[in-house]
Amino acid sequence: MTFNLIVVLGPTASGKTRLGVEIARALNGEVISADSRQVYIGMDIGTGKDLQEYGDTPYHLIDLFQPGHEFNVFDFQRLFYRCFEEISARGVLPVLVGGTGMYLDAVLKGYRLVAVPENPQLRHELEGLSVEDLSHRLQILRPRQHNTTDLQDRARLVRAIEIAEGEASASATLEPAPEIRPLIFGVRWPREVLRQRITSRLKQRLQQGLIEEVESLLLQGISHETLDFYGLEYRFVAQYLRGEIPRNDMFQKLNSAIHQFAKRQDTWFRRMEKQGTPIHWVDGNRDPLKEVLQRIRTESATA
């Protein structure tokens, strides 16, 4: 059974966007972004949209919402399915590109997600429980909890329990997901080379106007708390703009945090493999497009 979706994943600064666009261009495909922040308009430099990479290659799930709009894995999965079916119906190959592990898993493992509104009665019931009690209740509902930060914050715990119970009660009425047969590629680099790429890219983003981008978002009324939620670049630059840290410390702390983030991404990808998701790794410092196209030809010939 041949594939109907190409997936390109990898840690930050691995060059996955460029490779995904090159694959789409070579195979008459269209790119679907699997990034939790690139959906936001005006958050370009800090999210690494790299729109200049696309040229005339069509792309999807980028620049959809204004900052401040709540976007989550449920929204991503729903929009991805819509894009996947629309692109496939035109006889075009979808190419999913990104490094947000939970978003990738939501598609590749077919998480059964539903929209769950607030449940006042349940929230009243949970008011008297401690954080430990809430954490225990969530772990019973979701033994394989994907987002461990939900176990450390009371508001997140309550919402996670609300979602888990809502999903359980609605699972019988969910529509079937489209049949997805992915061929998955990962971009890898020697660790020291990736570290150099991360640092070099951060310097480039600062030169391109990352600080000014964060200033602009603040002027639009986006709160510091919201910027903190949107990730490392926005968090540390906002701290610098508030005068909490000098510019050199901002760079050093942000650079270190991005390196740690890349390690966590690698850990997630390794876990995906251990749980049965096959990933074909290609070397970023060689000719990754050539490796990918050779593998695709092999897969097509044996289908």
C-alpha positions as CSV (number, residue, x, y, z in Angstrom):
1,M,0.0,0.0,0.0
2,T,1.7,3.2,-1.1
3,F,2.0,6.4,0.9
4,N,-0.4,9.4,0.6
5,L,1.5,11.8,2.9
6,I,5.1,12.8,3.1
7,V,6.2,14.0,6.6
8,V,9.4,16.0,7.3
9,L,10.4,16.4,10.9
10,G,13.4,17.5,12.8
11,P,14.7,19.7,15.6
12,T,14.8,23.5,15.3
13,A,17.4,24.8,12.9
14,S,17.7,21.5,11.1
15,G,16.5,22.8,7.7
16,K,13.3,20.8,7.6
17,T,11.3,23.7,6.0
18,R,13.7,24.0,3.1
19,L,13.7,20.2,2.6
20,G,9.9,20.0,2.8
21,V,9.6,22.7,0.2
22,E,12.2,21.0,-2.0
23,I,10.2,17.7,-1.8
24,A,6.9,19.4,-2.5
25,R,8.5,21.2,-5.5
26,A,10.0,18.0,-6.9
27,L,6.8,15.9,-6.5
28,N,4.1,18.6,-7.3
29,G,3.1,18.7,-3.6
30,E,1.9,21.3,-1.2
31,V,3.2,22.0,2.3
32,I,1.2,21.8,5.5
33,S,2.9,23.3,8.5
34,A,2.9,21.4,11.8
35,D,4.1,24.2,13.9
36,S,2.1,25.4,17.0
37,R,3.0,29.1,16.5
38,Q,3.3,29.7,12.8
39,V,-0.5,30.0,12.6
40,Y,-0.2,33.5,14.1
41,I,-0.1,36.6,11.9
42,G,2.8,38.9,12.6
43,M,4.8,36.3,14.5
44,D,7.2,35.7,11.7
45,I,10.8,35.9,12.8
46,G,10.4,34.4,16.3
47,T,8.5,31.4,14.9
48,G,10.9,30.8,12.0
49,K,8.3,30.9,9.2
50,D,11.0,31.4,6.6
51,L,8.4,32.3,4.0
52,Q,11.1,33.2,1.5
53,E,11.8,29.4,1.3
54,Y,8.5,28.6,-0.3
55,G,8.7,30.7,-3.5
56,D,5.6,29.6,-5.5
57,T,5.1,26.4,-3.6
58,P,1.7,26.5,-1.9
59,Y,1.6,26.2,1.9
60,H,-1.1,25.8,4.5
61,L,-1.8,26.4,8.2
62,I,0.4,29.5,8.3
63,D,-0.9,33.1,9.2
64,L,-4.4,32.0,10.1
65,F,-5.1,33.9,13.4
66,Q,-4.2,37.0,15.3
67,P,-1.9,36.6,18.3
68,G,-4.1,36.0,21.4
69,H,-6.3,33.5,19.7
70,E,-6.2,30.2,21.5
71,F,-4.9,27.5,19.1
72,N,-4.3,23.9,20.3
73,V,-3.7,20.4,19.1
74,F,-7.4,19.8,18.5
75,D,-7.6,22.8,16.2
76,F,-4.5,21.7,14.4
77,Q,-5.8,18.1,13.9
78,R,-9.1,19.4,12.6
79,L,-7.5,21.9,10.2
80,F,-4.9,19.4,9.0
81,Y,-7.6,16.8,8.1
82,R,-9.4,19.4,6.1
83,C,-6.2,20.4,4.3
84,F,-5.2,16.8,3.7
85,E,-8.5,15.8,2.2
86,E,-8.7,19.0,0.0
87,I,-5.2,18.7,-1.3
88,S,-5.5,14.9,-1.9
89,A,-8.8,15.4,-3.7
90,R,-7.0,17.5,-6.3
91,G,-4.5,14.7,-6.9
92,V,-1.7,16.6,-5.2
93,L,0.7,15.2,-2.6
94,P,0.5,16.7,0.9
95,V,3.8,17.3,2.6
96,L,3.6,17.8,6.4
97,V,6.5,19.8,7.8
98,G,7.2,20.6,11.4
99,G,8.9,20.0,14.7
100,T,5.9,20.2,17.2
101,G,5.9,16.6,18.3
102,M,2.4,16.5,19.8
103,Y,0.9,17.9,16.6
104,L,2.7,15.3,14.5
105,D,1.6,12.5,16.8
106,A,-2.0,13.8,16.7
107,V,-2.0,13.1,13.0
108,L,0.3,10.1,12.7
109,K,-1.3,8.2,15.7
110,G,-4.8,9.5,15.0
111,Y,-5.6,11.0,18.4
112,R,-9.3,10.9,19.0
113,L,-9.8,14.6,19.9
114,V,-13.1,16.5,20.3
115,A,-14.0,20.0,21.1
116,V,-14.8,20.2,24.8
117,P,-16.6,23.3,26.3
118,E,-16.1,24.4,29.9
119,N,-18.1,22.3,32.3
120,P,-19.1,24.5,35.3
121,Q,-20.5,21.5,37.3
122,L,-17.2,19.6,36.9
123,R,-15.1,22.7,37.8
124,H,-17.2,23.2,41.0
125,E,-16.5,19.5,41.9
126,L,-12.8,20.0,41.3
127,E,-12.5,23.2,43.4
128,G,-11.8,21.4,46.7
129,L,-9.1,19.1,45.4
130,S,-5.4,19.6,45.8
131,V,-3.0,19.8,42.9
132,E,-1.8,16.3,43.9
133,D,-5.4,15.0,43.8
134,L,-6.0,16.6,40.5
135,S,-2.8,15.2,39.0
136,H,-3.8,11.7,40.2
137,R,-7.3,12.0,38.7
138,L,-5.8,13.2,35.3
139,Q,-3.3,10.3,35.3
140,I,-6.1,7.8,35.8
141,L,-8.0,9.4,32.8
142,R,-4.8,9.6,30.7
143,P,-2.2,7.1,31.9
144,R,0.0,8.2,29.0
145,Q,-0.2,11.9,29.6
146,H,1.4,13.7,26.6
147,N,1.9,17.1,28.1
148,T,3.6,16.9,31.5
149,T,3.2,20.6,32.2
150,D,-0.5,19.9,32.8
151,L,0.6,18.1,35.9
152,Q,2.2,21.1,37.5
153,D,-0.3,23.9,37.0
154,R,-3.8,23.9,38.7
155,A,-5.6,25.7,35.9
156,R,-4.1,23.4,33.3
157,L,-4.9,20.3,35.4
158,V,-8.6,21.3,35.7
159,R,-8.8,22.0,31.9
160,A,-7.0,18.7,31.1
161,I,-9.4,16.8,33.3
162,E,-12.3,18.6,31.7
163,I,-11.1,17.7,28.2
164,A,-10.3,14.1,29.1
165,E,-13.7,13.4,30.5
166,G,-15.4,15.3,27.6
167,E,-13.5,13.2,25.1
168,A,-14.4,10.0,26.8
169,S,-18.1,10.8,26.7
170,A,-18.0,11.9,23.1
171,S,-15.7,9.3,21.6
172,A,-18.6,7.1,20.4
173,T,-19.9,9.9,18.1
174,L,-16.6,10.9,16.5
175,E,-16.4,10.9,12.7
176,P,-13.7,8.6,11.3
177,A,-10.4,10.2,10.5
178,P,-9.2,10.1,6.9
179,E,-6.9,7.2,6.0
180,I,-3.3,8.4,6.3
181,R,-0.4,6.3,5.0
182,P,2.7,8.4,5.8
183,L,6.2,8.2,4.7
184,I,8.2,9.9,7.4
185,F,11.7,11.6,7.0
186,G,13.7,13.2,9.8
187,V,16.6,15.6,9.3
188,R,19.6,15.0,11.5
189,W,23.0,16.7,12.0
190,P,26.0,16.0,14.1
191,R,25.2,17.5,17.5
192,E,28.0,20.1,17.5
193,V,27.0,21.2,13.9
194,L,23.4,21.6,15.0
195,R,24.5,23.7,18.0
196,Q,26.4,26.0,15.7
197,R,23.4,26.3,13.4
198,I,21.1,27.2,16.3
199,T,23.4,29.9,17.5
200,S,24.0,31.3,14.1
201,R,20.3,31.4,13.3
202,L,19.5,33.2,16.6
203,K,22.1,35.9,15.7
204,Q,20.5,36.2,12.3
205,R,17.0,36.5,13.7
206,L,18.1,39.3,16.0
207,Q,19.7,41.1,13.1
208,Q,16.5,40.6,11.1
209,G,14.4,42.4,13.7
210,L,13.3,39.8,16.3
211,I,13.3,42.4,19.1
212,E,11.3,44.9,17.0
213,E,8.8,42.1,16.2
214,V,8.2,41.6,19.9
215,E,7.9,45.3,20.5
216,S,5.3,45.5,17.7
217,L,3.3,42.7,19.3
218,L,3.4,44.5,22.7
219,L,2.2,47.7,21.0
220,Q,-0.7,45.8,19.5
221,G,-1.8,45.0,23.1
222,I,-0.5,41.4,23.3
223,S,0.3,40.9,27.0
224,H,3.6,39.8,28.4
225,E,1.9,36.7,29.8
226,T,0.7,35.8,26.3
227,L,4.1,36.3,24.8
228,D,5.6,34.1,27.5
229,F,3.2,31.4,26.4
230,Y,4.3,31.7,22.8
231,G,7.7,30.3,23.5
232,L,11.3,31.0,24.1
233,E,12.1,33.8,21.7
234,Y,9.1,35.9,22.8
235,R,9.6,35.1,26.5
236,F,13.3,36.1,26.7
237,V,13.0,39.1,24.4
238,A,10.0,40.4,26.4
239,Q,12.1,40.0,29.6
240,Y,14.8,42.1,28.0
241,L,12.3,44.8,26.9
242,R,10.9,44.9,30.5
243,G,14.4,45.7,31.7
244,E,14.7,42.4,33.6
245,I,17.8,41.2,31.9
246,P,20.5,43.0,29.8
247,R,20.8,42.2,26.1
248,N,23.8,40.0,26.4
249,D,22.2,37.9,29.1
250,M,19.0,37.7,27.0
251,F,21.0,36.3,24.1
252,Q,23.0,33.8,26.2
253,K,19.9,32.5,28.1
254,L,17.8,32.3,25.0
255,N,20.5,30.5,23.0
256,S,20.9,28.0,25.9
257,A,17.2,27.4,26.1
258,I,16.9,26.8,22.4
259,H,19.6,24.2,22.6
260,Q,17.7,22.5,25.4
261,F,14.5,22.6,23.4
262,A,16.2,20.9,20.4
263,K,17.3,18.1,22.8
264,R,13.7,17.7,23.9
265,Q,12.5,17.5,20.3
266,D,15.1,14.7,19.7
267,T,13.8,12.9,22.7
268,W,10.3,13.1,21.4
269,F,11.3,11.8,18.0
270,R,13.1,8.9,19.6
271,R,10.1,8.1,21.6
272,M,7.9,8.1,18.5
273,E,10.3,5.5,17.0
274,K,10.2,3.4,20.1
275,Q,6.4,3.5,20.0
276,G,6.3,2.2,16.4
277,T,6.5,5.3,14.2
278,P,9.1,4.5,11.4
279,I,11.3,7.5,10.6
280,H,13.8,7.5,7.8
281,W,16.7,9.7,8.9
282,V,18.6,11.8,6.3
283,D,21.8,13.7,6.8
284,G,21.4,17.4,6.7
285,N,25.0,18.0,5.8
286,R,24.9,15.8,2.7
287,D,22.2,15.9,0.1
288,P,19.0,15.2,2.0
289,L,16.7,15.8,-1.0
290,K,18.6,13.2,-3.0
291,E,18.3,10.7,-0.1
292,V,14.5,11.4,0.3
293,L,13.8,11.0,-3.5
294,Q,15.8,7.7,-3.6
295,R,13.7,6.4,-0.7
296,I,10.5,7.5,-2.3
297,R,11.4,5.8,-5.5
298,T,12.2,2.6,-3.6
299,E,8.9,2.8,-1.7
300,S,6.9,3.4,-4.9
301,A,8.6,0.5,-6.7
302,T,7.8,-2.0,-3.9
303,A,4.2,-0.8,-3.4
